[in-house]
Amino acid sequence: MATEPMRVEDTVPASRRRSGDSPLSARYSIRVRLPLLISALLAGTVATFLWAAYREVEATLVRAGTDRAEGAAVQVANLLERSVQQGAENLRRVAADPDVRRYLQDPTDDAREAARKRLGSLAVGGPRRVELWDAAGTRLLEITFQGSSVNAALGVPPPLTRPPTAGFSGLQASGNVAFTDSAAEILPQPSTAGQAAASPHLGHLVVRSTLVTSPSNILNRLVGGDALVEIGSMAGGVWSDLSRIVPAPPLETTPDGAAEYRAPAGAARLGAVSPIRGTPWLVAVEFARSSVVAPAKVFLRRMIMFGLVFVALGAIVVSR
């Protein structure tokens, strides 16, 4: 007795059959499953490509942002170096003035007024204090300057307790404001032209000035509106954004002067430092990492739209 050949639908379990199913259910049709599989593979490939491209663009932007911070730090350091050296030259010129030297050697009232007039030429810029000290460590004369109306609220830095050594000091703090000292030795008049004075120095001329700029964000605008410019000491300690005390960035010990790090508040940042030659100070320039890599996110969003269109077209093609 002849047996009937087995049909394909007989291989599907009865429990999984539904009324109205065609002899070969669509769920088990390779014509449906193959396009879905190809579309899934296509979508996965496109997603992997987009993610790799995004990471590469992001890494390129981070490198460019770090280079930008490093170049900006060098530029700001050079700019401040010229300003600082000009101030130091003015300080040395006043320290060598005959009226100042005469007052230290003969502190009469007339000599005092003449010396005060010469010291007044240093009372410019932001709030500062100009002090004249003799060799015995006694303050003989001081002048205070409030600065412009914008900076007057910061107040004049506190008086010195003793004269510092010649040169520049590290940053110091008074309340929420940073200040520095610059000092020059006052030497006796050389006995002959071109011959250095053999006797000990007569005293020190010191300028203690707050570390501010006017307007306060002028350096930030010079570097870029999204930049943060800070100044601190090479030895660590006080840092300022030229308007108030700020936490020290983790850049002081960076070998190459640039790094990617997280600020105390938790935000990711890119920054670099550069020394100000002739001073014990560092300049740090920082950028928010989010602003640096923002173009990469724009790129990713646009490419996702193109990717979705590409996958949709591919699915239509393979389903035919």
TAMOJO-V910101 format. One record per helix or strand of 3 or more residues. SS is the DSSP state (A for helix, B for strand). FROM is the first residue (numbers start at 1). TO is the last residue. If there is no record, write none. Layout:
SS|FROM|TO / SS|FROM|TO
This chain:
A|8|11 / A|14|16 / A|26|28 / A|30|95 / A|98|105 / A|109|122 / B|128|134 / B|139|145 / A|152|154 / B|172|174 / B|177|186 / B|203|210 / A|218|223 / B|227|233 / B|258|262 / B|268|276 / B|281|288 / A|289|292 / A|294|318
